[in-house]
């Protein structure tokens, strides 16, 4: 643990644990029985917590998952009660969350153990640093049901050709291969405390306005960032708005059970 005063908030009813230790905020996905899958309410809770970090002096945001997996993706446990339109709205909210993390005016790091799949892997890709435990893995299966989510952010990390390979193929990518591709760094659990302390110290080196300015500049400037975000949102909306989204997801789920 890093030194300093810690404020532990009660467990969020939507499956999110929040810990603020001085200027380091840790958001832990806490639905281990569902693989920390992103329910509608968990996405809302995450978005609200990320926004709160803009106002509470957070300099480092840590994203983690409780249990054996980081996040197994978009929660489809109640698919029968969904419609094409409700699913579209949920995916849009996921993309807006990813954009808020990606463009955050503070440092961000994802701590991955086990699986990070689909929207969970996209959440990892949105972070400034991505630390994978040896033996963990990632996958981007959304294209199997026609969804385009997070492709540009992944391509910025791995290059366009590798991103297309991972997205189109839907293969499970091990931590070691992900590190070689430039997607993440391998950080063993025993090395995390010291690495997090060093990352927090680095995050404090610059004041918040300067960090925000550098973040915006390295993402292409205000105009380019806004255009990229609008383009990514439009790509997602076009893919998810095609009629039959629910049926495509149901067919994908059925194929995975065979």
N, C-alpha and C positions, 0 to 999 in steps of 0.2 A: 504494500500500500504506500502511496505517496503521503508525505507528511502534511499536516494541516488540519483545519477544522472541517469535519464532514457533516453534511446534513442528509440523512436518509429519509426520503419521503415514503409514506405508506405504499404498499403494493397497489398499482393502478388496477382498477377493476377490468380494464380492457387488455391487461397482460403486458404492462410496461413497468419496469422498476427504474426509478430515477435516483441517482446519487450525485450530489454536488459536493465536491471537496475543494474548497477555495475556488479557483477558477477552472477546475476540471470537472466536467459533467459527464457522467456515464449513464447511458441509456441501455438497459438490458431487456431484450425481448424475453418475456416470461410466460410462454405457453409451451413448455417442453412436451406436454402430452400431445400437442399438435405439431411438433417439430418447429415451434415458433413461427408457424405460418402466419402470413399477414391477413388477418381479418379486417373487415371494414373499420371496426372500432379501434383496432390496434394502429392502423394507418393514420386515423384521425389523432390518436394520442401521440404518436410519433411526430406528426406534423406540428402539433401544438407545443411539444417539448422542444423541438428544434427551433421553433420561432421564439420560445422563451429564452433560449440561449443568446439570442440577439440582444436581449435587454438586461441580462443578469451578470454580465462581465465574464462569461465563459470564454476561455482562450483555447481550450482543447475539448473537443467532443469525442467521446469514446462510445462506439456501438458494439454491443456484445450480445450473445444469446445464452440463455440458461439451459442447462441440460446438454445432451450429446451433440446437438446440431446448432449452427448459427441461425439459419432460417431456411425452411424448405419451400419457400415461395408463397405465391398467392393462395390464400385459404379458399378452397372450393368445397368445403364440407357441406355447405347448404346449397349446392348447385341447383337442386330441384326447385328451390324457392326463388331463384334468380331469373331475370329476363336478359335479353340482349342489351337492353338499355341500362339496366342496373349494373351489369358487368362492365359496360363501357364507362359508366360514371366511376366505378371503383378503380378501373385501370387509369383513368385520368387523374384521380387523386393520388395514386401511387407515383405517377410521373411527376406530379407537382411536388411530392415529398422528395423524390430523387433530385429534382432541380434545386430545391432548397438546401439539401445537404451538399450537393456539388458546388454551389456558388456561395456557401457559407463564408462569412467574414471572420472565420477562426479556423484553427487546424482541426482536422477530422481524421479518425482512424477507425477501421473496422477490425475487430479481433475475431477470427474465424476458427472454430473447431468443427469437426464433422462436416456436414453438408451445408453448402450455400447454393440454393437452386433457384432458377427463375428470377422472380422479383427480389428474392433474397440475395442472389448473386449480383443483380443490378444495384441493390443497396450498397453492397461492398464496392462495386465499381465507382459509385458516386463519391466515395470518400477519398480524401487526399492521400492517405496511406492505407494500405491493405495488408494486414499481417495474417498469414495462414499458418496454422499449426501443421507440422509434418503429418501426413496421413489424411488431412482434410481434402475436400474437393469442391469444385464448382461446376455448374452446368447452366445453359441458357436454352431451355426447351420450348420457349414461347412460340417460335416460328412453326412448330409442329401443328399449332392450331391457328396459324395465320397472324400472330401478334408481333408487332415491331415495337420493342420497348428497350431503351437504353443502348441501342446499337452504336450511336455516335460516341457515347462516352467510353464504351468498350474499345472501339476502334482507335480512340485517342491513346489508349494504354498499350494496345497490342499491335497496332497497325491494321489497316483495312482488311488485308488478305486473311490474317489470322482470326480477326473478329468474324468475318464471313464464314470461315471454316467452323468455328465453334458454334455460331448461331445456326447455320444451315444444317450442320451435322448433328447438333444436339448431344454431342458426346459428353461424358463426365470427364472433367479435366482434373488430374491430381495436383496437389499443392506444388510439387516439385516442377511439373511441367508449366504450371501457371507462373511460377517464379522465373523460369527460364524465358518465358514469353514476355516478361516485363509487367505482368498483371499485378504481381504481389511480391512481398518479401516473406521468406520463411522465418518465423520467430517461434521458438519453442516456448511452452508455458512457463518454464522456470526462468526464461530470459525476459519475460514481459515486464515485470515490475521495474527493473532498471531501465529498460527501453522506453517505457511510458514516462518515467521520471525525466529522462533525457529529452523526450519529445515535448513534454510540458514546458521544460526549461527553454527549449528552442522556440516554442509558441509565444513565450513571454518576452522574447528578445525585442520584438517590435510592438509598438502600440496598436490598438485595434484599428484606427483609421488607416494606418500604413499597411497593416496586414490585409485589410479589405481592398485597398487600392491595388496591391500586388496581385491579390486573387483575381480581381476584375481584369487587370491588365494581361495576366497570363492566360486568361480565358478569351482574350481577343478584344477587350474594351467593352464599355457599356453597350454600344450599338451591336457589336458582333455577338456578345453574350445573349442579349435579348433576342436577336434574330435566330441564334442557334437553339435557344429554349423554345421559341415559337415553332421552329421547324421540327424539333423532336416531338413536341406536343401534337403537331399536325400529322406527323408520320404515324404516331400511335393512334390518333383518332381515326385516321383513314383505315388503318388495319383493323381496329376493333369495331368500327361502325359497319363493316360489311355484314349484311344479313347472315344469320346463322352462327353467330359467335358461340352461343351456349351449346349448340349442337356440335360444333367443332371441338369444343373443350370436352364435352361428354365422350365423343369418339376417341379423343386423345387419351382420356382417363381409362376408357375400356381397353384400348390397345396396350396400355402399360400394365394391365392386370393379366394379360394373356401369358 
